[in-house]
């Protein structure tokens, strides 16, 4: 029987990690609410000089549910806005398990987000393909569902390529990327799209989905997320850089251990000096 993220987290809960004692109690009562702002310089191969210093805000895996309240989401929004990012990306999983009850509240909580170059969103595995994107579009978010759009920044073209969670075949991913020029940034909920992005020489991928592992144990690490090429933070494959956010909410069990929630502010930096010679 394959070991999944759900079975690992449930096992941890059953064995006391998620129980209301000790570490589990802290993870339930406190750590899952202790939102951090992660500020990271992100090296991007071939980045034009005009885009160096571009600041991208990333908020993902809100997972609005009975366990993730309006307060949790509403708290994240001003923390990100206070950083004044140039562009904002929403990385998917706005609700948990497609629960339509929280579609409206999740979208409403995210509505205050704004940025000079726009707010762009993709869908995660817990999002439906109609109600959730419609709610976000109504609040000014440009949703990219296996689609791309171009943003002109400081005279340079930035092509944002949004990949749905369920789009996995390399040929399907390639079809969405095809025709993109300038600086290409792939927005993919699932970090496993790093493989396709590297094959297509996409310089930057922004992802979520893992929740950073949610429960990160000493020595063992994030057991429930071992299958992902990058669990949290920065990774690299070939000429492709990836950043994976730990996200805002929780899934399966309302606990975080050694893995606080976050919103991320990513400052792009050139990683190819020869381009400027």
C-alpha angles and dihedrals in degrees: 000000000000118000111237133188089252095053093047094050092046090050091051089051092049093050094051107267089111096034121113093258135083117335093358092055091052091048091051101040101035123002096057088059098043098099117193131199107227113204112193136172105223119204113217122187113232095010110163114240091243090063096048107114095026107148119215121192114212124194119169146156096033089165093190105201142125087295098044107058134200087256092060092052097038089052091055096053100062091041088060095040091052087064091059097218118196093227133012129214124196108204104201140255095095090165135020122259092347093292103176090199090077100039093094097042092048093050092045092052090052095045096095091063113113137155139181094254097034144262117276130187142191133192128254132205092269094054126091119229098240120025099042097048091042091054092050094044089053087058097051102269117137105222119209110202104176086325141110136217135189125234121189111219122178089339093307125113116237114189113202112202116196118201122193116229092244094053101095111139110104091228091055093049090047090052091058093046094046112111095020113134138172114036108348120206117185117209106201124162092208116063089211087080085078088090094058092041091054091049089052092044093238104170099213137027126185118199147159129173098112096076082217087286088298091224111051113183126201113266092353095063125193099351095177094057104043093117093067121090090223120024098183137345127009127352135167135208117178108312093341124100120200132193120195119193124215088224132217108268139041134244134204093003126027094234137107121188121185086342114089120190118261150188113210133218110197120196112200118226131183115255099182112070093178090067090070096048 
